[in-house]
Amino acid sequence: MQKKWAKQTGFTIVELLIVIVVIGILAAITIVAFSGAQQRARDAQRQQNLKELAGFISLNNVDNNTFITTGGGAGNGQGWVNGGNPTIPKVLFDAGYLPNATSIRDPRCLGSELSGCSGYLKVNCGSPATRSILMARLESRPTGQAAPAALTGCDNTSYWSTYQMNYYVEIN
């Protein structure tokens, strides 16, 4: 007596493997695209932060008829914007220009995530200062470029190459 095998429905191993591979490829493409979107978002935030900071520093300069000469990593209004004691945002906050002394920070320098954190740098140009420049490192732009002509005559132009900066805003 011969048994009749009922026709079984379902997927074969080969079909399942093909589906898994296709899903893996799509996931990899999505992760790469999402990573690029995150970088562009952080870069947009950096650019906005520098524009805002430049505006607040410019207001301070006009109202006080002088450039910021305190704060920053070097203590003389230059260096890391959020370095030193007081920081440049703290100086602006105390003077009433900035609503929050910690509101302008590199997106990678928030909380405990400090990997890749470069922050912002400020340099003065001329002695006494006649203008200032803010610098940042954008993730979506190449680094290692020569310092722009706008940095000619500025103190600490080595910041540009030392910290691989690739974006700047001039403070008017």
SULPEPE-V843821 format. One record per helix or strand. SS is the DSSP state (A for helix, B for strand). FROM is the first residue (numbers start at 1). TO is the last residue. If there is no record, write none. Layout:
ss->SS from->FROM to->TO
ss->SS from->FROM to->TO
//
This chain:
ss->A from->13 to->64
ss->B from->71 to->71
ss->B from->76 to->76
ss->B from->79 to->80
ss->A from->88 to->94
ss->A from->107 to->109
ss->B from->121 to->125
ss->B from->131 to->136
ss->A from->149 to->151
ss->B from->154 to->154
ss->A from->158 to->162
ss->B from->167 to->171
//
